[in-house]
Amino acid sequence: KERDDVLLITAVSQINHGGPQAVVDSEQGVAVASMNLDAGKVAMKMSDFFSAHSFFDHGISCLRRGHWEQQYDLSLELFNLAAKCALMNAEHAHLEMLIQQIKLYAQCFEDKCQAISISISLLLLSGNVLEGVKTTLGTLASLGEELSRSPWWVPQLVIDYITPSVIKQHLSKTEAKLAELSDETLMSYPVMVDPSKIMAMELLAQLYELVAFVGVLYFVSSTKQGTAPKSLSHCRIRPCTAVQLCILGYCEETNSNRWIARGAESKVSIEKLAVLASTWNFQNKTLLLQAEEQFCARNFEAAEKLYDDAILSSKKHKFVNEEALANELAGHFYLDTGRKDKSVPYFSQAEEKYREWGAVAKANFCEWLVMDI
């Protein structure tokens, strides 16, 4: 499978050298666009969002006039995935153009949802929280989730209401509700299948760090409707990696071998990708997962080195957003282990890198942490 992926990317890259002008007719254009879609998906799996974006853009450029009517599904997928990559690459002008096209040509509201979700992420990253809340509430209402009936969901009141004490209060409520359920009950919830409910859960997840009490509503909705892909990963205010979720988030309290095994599997999967797919794309992620694992195991000396290695690897491989994340997690590591002074330079560096990436809200949050310390 890995060999086939490499061959696909190599072949499509060669085809793209000819440019859109080399496409002789609409049928050939669809074929080339489809190959670029497949190659872009492979690149995304390897976290190579720059190459993925290039493939999706080439695919779009090979489609002829009227493609939204004649090749609707292909067009929608290419534009949605190109928008995701543009967000990751901080190419905001291009992102806005892609979102406008999707909103203009999507045939139903559900087909606009991914673009709306991405546009909300852009609003939050740029620090426009109020507009992000308003857009989210409007979208949730269109999906049948009338959260705005609650006085806490008046947007400006939501922004004013968020304080550290409120965050702690609602996290405590969520933890209390989780404590009422066994691991077996949580694991036995069926997978959510309703697209509208999945979209609603994703929208709530996007606002979780900024509107902490969404966690309670989010958790209750999961227990009623089934688990969504992001349900468990947003149970904590601190940024979660797969290992931290599976080992720290549950095993500190339950000593569940099941969660330990799941965390180990996640780490092994990333380590394999670093070896088999791309050291460039996955080395820093592997190191960060290993750092989180050692932190959870209370091997603090090993964790310190791995956090620094993850930061250096992210910097070397030009993953600005992941360099920011590694610094932030390292800051939390030192903060949680009682070394406040040592956490400050990591949070400060995280702020700088988040701001460089365009994640203004995250940068402001790290700045607030430093001021609070």
Phi, psi and omega in degrees: 000316179297321180294319178298321179296318179297317179297319179299310181298319179296313182296315182293323178299320178294317179300320184292341177299332179287339179076171181300332182293342179281347179283122189272333181206175184298320182297317179293324178299318178296319180297314180293320178298319179295321178293321177295324176299313180295318180294321178296321178296320178297315180298322178296322178299331179267010180061023176264078187287335177291313177295320179300315180299320179298317179298314181296320178295319176298318179300316179297319182292340180274349179279142182269168179305138182088010184294332179295331177273321188271327178231062188297307184299317179296316180297314182298316181292318179299314182292319179297315182289324176297322178295319178300316181293320179299322177296314180297327184269004181058034175265075193290324180295315179293323179300313181297323177295317180296317180296319178299318179297317180296314180297327182286321189253350179300139188274347178206166183299319181302325180287345177271347191299318180299318179295320178297317179299317179294320179295326176294319177301320179295320178297317181292318179297325182276000177088004180273067188294317183300314179293325177297317178297315180300314181296319179296315180298319179295320180291318178299321178297320178294336178269004178089014179251092186275067180289337185292350176292336178282137180299334180290347183263006168296118193311310183294326179294324177301313182296315182293333188282339187285116175221162178305321181293323178293319177302312180298319181300313184282331172296322178297320178297318179296315179298322179296320179292321177296325182295338180284346184245141178279165176301320182297321179294315179298318182288339185270353179299137180291157177289134179294135182239342181288115183302323180294319179292321178298316179297319179299319179295320180295322178295318177297322180297323181298328183266359191301313184294331182267331178239082193299327184286355171301333181305323180292311179298321182298316180294316180297319179297323178298317183290337181269324189254347187108169184273136175264163183306331184253011189301308187280335186287354181246026183282347183233148179289329180288140180304134185252137165258172182300318181293317181297317178301309189283328182263305184286314187299329184237322189286337175299329186260333188241344186053035183283121177296333180296317181289323177298317180296319180295319178298317179296320179297319179298316181295316180298321180299316179292321179298322178295319179296325179295327182273314189270328186260298185197111176298321181303315186277334191242352181299313182295325179292320178299313181297322181291320177297319178295322178297315179297322179296315180293325176299313180296327179277000179065027172267076193293324181296316178294321181298318181304312182295319183292322175300313180296320178296321179295320179296314180296319179295318178298319179294314181298321184266008171066034172265085186298316182295323181280334171294321177296314181297316181298319177296319180296315180295322176296320177300316177295325178301310181291324179295315182288340179259018172081018181244071186301315184300323182285339180285334188301310181297330178289316177296322179295319178292323177299317178301314181299315183287322176298320180293321177299323181282345181099005180271076187296319181298317178294321179298316179296324178296316179294323176298318178298321179299316180298316179295324180291326179291000000 
